[in-house]
Amino acid sequence: MTAKKRTAPTPDSAPAPLTPAAFHILLALADRDRHGYDIMREVQRQSGGRVKLGPATLYRTVAELLRSKWIEENDERPDPELDDERRRYYALTADGKRVARAETQRFADLVRAAADKRLVGPRSAGVRWSGAS
Amino acid sequence: MTAHVDARCVRFARALYARGLRALPREFRASFEREMNQVFAASARESFERGGALALTSLMLRDAWDVARSAAVQHLQRRMIVDKKDSNRLVACVLLALACATLVGWVDTHTEMVQVSVVLIAGSAFAVSLIDPRRAWLWAALIGLAVPASHALVRLSSAQPSLFGALSLPYPVDSYASTFLALIPAAVGAGCGALARALVRRDRARAQG
């Protein structure tokens, strides 16, 4: 009944599938640190507008990711001159990166399996994430 | 003038949203309420600039649903499991309550004296709620519903003897709905158990100064 307490995965152990919101947030933080509103916009952008996280879902998931130590608060501001001091920035941790890679690889494997059954084209199935190993 | 009205629309939406956030658990709000308000304010401004009052209304409805769903999930999580120790206690109490419920169901379908069932139901609910008072409602429901469940089983066996053999009740039951009255002694027992635990805790706290 509770939010699943996921332990940080080791290279040998694959974590349980993430919720869509958690995966989107990890993905949004993969390239740089972001504050809440920026995460929300990036999730919308990277999903082609299909996923719109509300603030409550966003911060509920952020709280779970913080508890799992997959993301952390970052005190440094990317551009302190232009930024609002009250905003909190979130960054992906090393464990968070590993989880995001493992989840991405899981999706890649699924796409490959779907391609084997001719549900998607061979080009998309050929994608491999080098960092996932 | 228009800009003034626009600003008022967004301000109104923000005020409404801030009020709605009170549905979320206090500790969650303490950590994220300010940020959530900031994010909503930015989204509201953007929506209004993009699509006017209609887009703002749509955002408000979507975010109201978002808050309601999150509040329900978080309150449920808080109520059900707090930590590992609590989770172990939950599993132990569920097993104990199910054992009590089985006993209650068996006794109720094999004894004519309703008092025996009532005492057993209230006593079991009291005992389990004494161990875990936070979920007294759950223990009352599990143990109280054992009577309707066992009667349903007997009725099913009468209709389909091939399933469990032909079971029968030692006393006549006019209406199946009356079996749900077992929830009353279960609720009373669970309530007393939770109250007893609260009193014990208070006395301990007083003794420790």
Interface residues (C-beta under 8 A of the other chain):
Chain A: M1 T2 A3 H35 G36 Y37 M40 K52 G54 P55 A56 T57 L58 Y59 R60 V62 A63 D84 R86 R87 R88
Chain B: L21 L24 F28 S31 F32 R34 E35 M36 Q38 V39 F40 A42 S43 R62 D63 W65 D66 V67 R69 S70 A71 V73 Q74 L76 Q77 M80 I81 S87
